Amino acid sequence: MLASDSKMSSRHIPFEEIVENLEIGEGDLLLIASDILMLSIEERRAKRRFDPSRFIDSFIRKLGPEGTLLFPSFCWDHQGGYDVRTAQPETGGLARIALERTDFSRTRHPIHSFVVTGKFQTELCRLDNESSFGVDSPFAFLHQHHAKMLIIGLDYQRSFTFVHYVEQLEEVPYRFMKFREVDYTDYSGSRKIKSFSFSTRPPGIYNDVNPIGKVLEQKGISKKKTINNVDFVLLDLNQAFDEIQKDIRYNKGKKLHARFFRKATKKVIRVAKQKGKKILRKIKNGNPILSKNR
């Protein structure tokens, strides 16, 4: 089980050494979701230049030959077709850098793919899952092989796609399957129309996974560290699966999603409270306009 939240000292840690301050070990299967903008800014403040490729190398060295490293390389726009070799990831700079490297390969699904290097690279890239979150998907592989997930500079809402895999397995009523035909080009250059599926939410429902993230932190399944003013969150995905499943089965997934009217109601209540406080302050101060209205 991972430890509770902690903060590093104010001393700047060179980006190549950050991995040494995280509970990542040789042989780990590690998924990294990130926004590296603040990392780059902090390096500049320390009068150093951030090199994304060298940052990736630091994790590869730490994981060793028995380890595996993945970055989400999701892509939602397929209007001009999809080429698994070149379609640009919409999930961060590290995925785009990794895709350009010869030591990484990409899994096959055109929407929810991953760029991978290491021990399980071949096995992951052979998966031919039609569904983004199916039992034959990379998400299932990560779950079954007790992977860790590292979130850099993001909250759970913008990074924790793994929850949709659990939701699909549990057949939650607030998501449904959607199918898409894609003009698909594979690694050999062969081009054909292929059908893929993914689960999505109907109108009136929105993803809200930060609450489950708080549960994971409270239970020690998720560990947060602040390094160089950037949050690093490390998760055990196998243990996270169990907590997500519990929320679906016994709490109707309320820590994973919400309805728009509920969000709107909360906003109305919040605004009303704020306005009420202002009115009370004016009455207390003897506001003459309020006196006239009364």
C-alpha positions as CSV (number, residue, x, y, z in Angstrom):
1,M,0.0,0.0,0.0
2,L,1.3,3.5,-0.9
3,A,2.0,6.0,1.8
4,S,0.1,9.2,2.6
5,D,0.7,12.7,1.1
6,S,4.1,14.3,1.7
7,K,6.0,17.3,0.5
8,M,9.7,17.4,-0.6
9,S,12.0,20.1,0.6
10,S,12.2,23.4,-1.2
11,R,15.6,22.4,-2.7
12,H,15.3,22.0,-6.5
13,I,15.7,18.5,-7.7
14,P,17.1,18.1,-11.3
15,F,14.5,16.5,-13.5
16,E,16.7,13.5,-14.2
17,E,16.7,12.7,-10.5
18,I,13.0,13.0,-9.8
19,V,12.3,9.3,-10.4
20,E,14.7,8.5,-7.5
21,N,12.3,10.3,-5.1
22,L,9.3,8.2,-6.1
23,E,8.3,4.7,-5.1
24,I,9.1,3.2,-8.5
25,G,11.3,0.1,-8.7
26,E,13.1,-2.2,-11.1
27,G,10.6,-4.4,-13.0
28,D,7.6,-2.2,-12.5
29,L,4.9,-1.8,-15.1
30,L,4.4,2.0,-15.1
31,L,1.8,4.2,-16.9
32,I,2.6,7.9,-16.8
33,A,0.0,10.6,-17.6
34,S,1.4,14.1,-17.5
35,D,1.3,17.8,-18.2
36,I,5.0,18.8,-18.3
37,L,4.6,22.6,-18.7
38,M,5.3,23.3,-15.0
39,L,8.2,20.9,-14.9
40,S,9.7,22.9,-17.8
41,I,9.0,26.2,-16.1
42,E,10.6,25.1,-12.8
43,E,13.7,23.9,-14.7
44,R,14.0,27.3,-16.3
45,R,13.7,29.0,-12.9
46,A,16.6,26.8,-11.8
47,K,18.5,28.0,-14.9
48,R,18.4,24.6,-16.5
49,R,16.7,23.3,-19.7
50,F,14.1,20.6,-19.4
51,D,14.7,17.8,-21.9
52,P,11.5,15.5,-22.2
53,S,13.5,12.7,-23.9
54,R,16.1,12.6,-21.1
55,F,13.2,12.7,-18.6
56,I,11.8,9.6,-20.2
57,D,15.2,8.0,-20.2
58,S,15.5,8.5,-16.4
59,F,12.4,6.3,-15.9
60,I,13.6,3.6,-18.4
61,R,16.8,3.3,-16.4
62,K,15.0,3.0,-13.1
63,L,12.6,0.4,-14.4
64,G,15.4,-1.7,-15.9
65,P,15.2,-4.4,-18.6
66,E,12.3,-6.2,-16.7
67,G,10.2,-3.0,-16.5
68,T,7.7,-1.5,-18.9
69,L,6.8,2.1,-19.5
70,L,3.7,3.5,-21.1
71,F,2.2,6.9,-22.0
72,P,-1.4,7.4,-23.1
73,S,-1.4,8.5,-26.8
74,F,-5.2,9.0,-27.1
75,C,-6.6,10.5,-30.4
76,W,-10.2,11.5,-30.9
77,D,-10.1,13.2,-34.3
78,H,-10.2,10.7,-37.1
79,Q,-11.7,12.9,-39.9
80,G,-8.7,12.4,-42.1
81,G,-8.2,8.8,-41.2
82,Y,-5.9,7.3,-38.6
83,D,-2.3,6.1,-39.1
84,V,-1.1,4.2,-36.0
85,R,2.5,5.2,-36.9
86,T,2.0,9.0,-37.1
87,A,-1.3,10.2,-35.6
88,Q,-0.4,12.8,-33.1
89,P,-1.4,12.1,-29.5
90,E,-3.7,14.6,-27.8
91,T,-2.6,13.6,-24.3
92,G,0.6,15.5,-23.6
93,G,4.1,16.2,-24.8
94,L,5.7,13.1,-23.4
95,A,3.5,10.8,-25.5
96,R,4.4,12.8,-28.6
97,I,8.1,12.6,-27.8
98,A,7.9,8.9,-27.1
99,L,6.0,8.3,-30.4
100,E,9.0,9.8,-32.3
101,R,11.5,7.5,-30.6
102,T,12.6,4.2,-32.1
103,D,12.4,2.3,-28.7
104,F,8.6,2.9,-28.4
105,S,5.7,1.3,-30.2
106,R,2.0,2.1,-30.2
107,T,-0.9,-0.1,-29.3
108,R,-3.6,-0.6,-31.9
109,H,-6.8,1.1,-30.8
110,P,-7.2,4.4,-32.7
111,I,-8.9,6.2,-29.8
112,H,-7.3,4.9,-26.6
113,S,-3.8,3.8,-27.6
114,F,-0.6,3.8,-25.6
115,V,3.1,4.2,-26.6
116,V,5.1,1.5,-24.9
117,T,8.7,0.4,-24.3
118,G,10.1,-2.4,-22.2
119,K,9.4,-6.0,-21.3
120,F,5.7,-6.1,-22.3
121,Q,6.0,-3.9,-25.4
122,T,5.4,-6.8,-27.9
123,E,2.6,-8.3,-25.9
124,L,0.7,-5.0,-25.5
125,C,1.1,-4.0,-29.1
126,R,-0.3,-7.4,-30.3
127,L,-3.6,-6.7,-28.5
128,D,-6.3,-6.2,-31.1
129,N,-9.1,-4.9,-28.9
130,E,-12.1,-3.5,-30.7
131,S,-13.4,-1.9,-27.5
132,S,-11.3,0.8,-25.7
133,F,-12.1,-0.6,-22.3
134,G,-12.7,-4.3,-22.9
135,V,-11.3,-7.3,-21.2
136,D,-8.7,-7.6,-24.0
137,S,-7.6,-4.0,-23.8
138,P,-4.4,-2.4,-22.5
139,F,-6.4,-1.2,-19.5
140,A,-7.3,-4.8,-18.6
141,F,-3.6,-5.7,-19.1
142,L,-2.5,-3.0,-16.6
143,H,-5.1,-4.2,-14.1
144,Q,-4.2,-7.9,-14.4
145,H,-0.4,-7.2,-14.2
146,H,-0.7,-4.9,-11.1
147,A,0.6,-1.8,-12.8
148,K,1.4,1.5,-11.2
149,M,0.2,4.9,-12.6
150,L,2.1,8.1,-12.1
151,I,0.2,11.3,-12.6
152,I,2.3,14.4,-13.1
153,G,0.9,18.0,-12.9
154,L,-2.7,16.9,-13.5
155,D,-5.7,16.1,-11.3
156,Y,-7.6,12.8,-11.5
157,Q,-10.3,14.4,-13.6
158,R,-7.9,15.0,-16.5
159,S,-5.9,11.8,-16.2
160,F,-7.6,8.8,-14.6
161,T,-9.2,7.2,-17.7
162,F,-8.8,3.8,-16.0
163,V,-12.1,4.3,-14.2
164,H,-14.0,3.8,-17.5
165,Y,-12.5,0.3,-17.8
166,V,-14.0,-0.6,-14.4
167,E,-17.3,1.1,-15.4
168,Q,-17.5,-0.9,-18.6
169,L,-16.8,-4.2,-16.8
170,E,-19.5,-3.4,-14.2
171,E,-22.0,-2.3,-17.0
172,V,-22.9,0.9,-15.3
173,P,-26.2,2.4,-16.4
174,Y,-24.8,6.0,-16.9
175,R,-22.5,5.0,-19.9
176,F,-23.3,3.3,-23.2
177,M,-21.3,1.8,-26.0
178,K,-20.6,3.8,-29.1
179,F,-19.2,2.5,-32.4
180,R,-17.1,4.3,-34.9
181,E,-15.7,3.3,-38.3
182,V,-12.2,4.5,-39.0
183,D,-10.1,4.7,-42.1
184,Y,-7.2,2.9,-40.5
185,T,-3.6,2.5,-41.5
186,D,-1.6,-0.1,-39.6
187,Y,2.2,-0.5,-39.0
188,S,2.7,-2.2,-42.4
189,G,1.0,0.6,-44.2
190,S,-2.1,-1.4,-45.0
191,R,-5.2,0.7,-45.1
192,K,-8.8,-0.4,-44.5
193,I,-12.0,0.6,-42.8
194,K,-12.2,-0.9,-39.3
195,S,-14.9,-0.6,-36.6
196,F,-14.0,0.3,-33.0
197,S,-16.0,1.0,-29.9
198,F,-15.8,2.9,-26.7
199,S,-18.0,3.7,-23.8
200,T,-19.3,7.2,-23.4
201,R,-21.9,9.1,-21.4
202,P,-25.3,10.4,-22.5
203,P,-26.4,14.0,-22.3
204,G,-26.9,15.2,-18.8
205,I,-24.0,13.1,-17.3
206,Y,-20.5,14.3,-16.8
207,N,-17.3,12.6,-15.5
208,D,-16.4,13.6,-12.0
209,V,-13.6,11.3,-10.8
210,N,-11.7,13.6,-8.3
211,P,-13.9,12.3,-5.4
212,I,-12.7,8.7,-6.0
213,G,-9.1,10.1,-6.1
214,K,-9.6,11.5,-2.6
215,V,-10.8,8.1,-1.4
216,L,-7.7,6.5,-2.8
217,E,-5.5,9.0,-1.0
218,Q,-7.3,8.5,2.3
219,K,-6.9,4.7,2.0
220,G,-3.2,5.0,1.1
221,I,-3.7,3.5,-2.4
222,S,-2.6,6.8,-3.9
223,K,0.5,8.7,-2.8
224,K,1.0,12.4,-3.6
225,K,4.4,14.3,-3.5
226,T,5.1,17.8,-4.5
227,I,8.5,18.1,-6.2
228,N,9.7,21.4,-7.6
229,N,6.2,22.8,-7.0
230,V,4.7,20.1,-9.2
231,D,2.4,17.4,-7.9
232,F,3.3,13.7,-8.5
233,V,0.6,11.2,-7.7
234,L,1.5,7.5,-7.7
235,L,-1.3,4.9,-7.8
236,D,-1.6,1.1,-7.5
237,L,-4.1,0.3,-10.2
238,N,-5.0,-3.1,-9.0
239,Q,-6.0,-1.7,-5.6
240,A,-7.6,1.3,-7.2
241,F,-9.8,-1.1,-9.3
242,D,-11.2,-2.6,-6.1
243,E,-12.2,0.8,-4.7
244,I,-13.7,2.0,-7.9
245,Q,-15.7,-1.3,-8.2
246,K,-17.0,-0.8,-4.6
247,D,-18.2,2.7,-5.4
248,I,-20.1,1.4,-8.4
249,R,-21.7,-1.5,-6.6
250,Y,-22.5,0.1,-3.3
251,N,-22.6,3.8,-4.0
252,K,-24.0,3.9,-7.6
253,G,-20.7,5.3,-8.9
254,K,-21.4,8.7,-7.3
255,K,-17.7,9.3,-6.8
256,L,-17.2,8.8,-10.5
257,H,-19.9,10.8,-12.2
258,A,-22.6,13.4,-11.7
259,R,-25.6,14.8,-13.4
260,F,-25.7,18.4,-14.8
261,F,-28.7,19.4,-12.8
262,R,-27.0,18.3,-9.6
263,K,-24.0,20.5,-10.5
264,A,-26.3,23.4,-11.3
265,T,-28.2,23.0,-8.1
266,K,-25.0,23.1,-6.1
267,K,-23.9,26.3,-7.9
268,V,-27.3,27.9,-7.2
269,I,-27.0,27.1,-3.5
270,R,-23.4,28.4,-3.4
271,V,-24.3,31.7,-5.1
272,A,-27.4,32.1,-2.9
273,K,-25.3,31.7,0.3
274,Q,-22.7,34.2,-1.0
275,K,-25.4,36.8,-1.8
276,G,-27.1,36.1,1.6
277,K,-23.9,36.8,3.4
278,K,-23.4,40.1,1.5
279,I,-27.0,41.2,2.4
280,L,-26.4,40.4,6.0
281,R,-23.2,42.4,6.0
282,K,-25.0,45.4,4.5
283,I,-27.8,45.2,7.1
284,K,-25.2,45.0,9.9
285,N,-23.5,48.1,8.5
286,G,-26.8,50.0,8.3
287,N,-26.9,50.2,4.5
288,P,-29.3,53.1,3.7
289,I,-30.5,51.6,0.4
290,L,-31.6,48.4,2.1
291,S,-33.4,50.6,4.8
292,K,-35.5,52.3,2.1
293,N,-36.4,49.0,0.5
294,R,-37.5,47.6,3.8
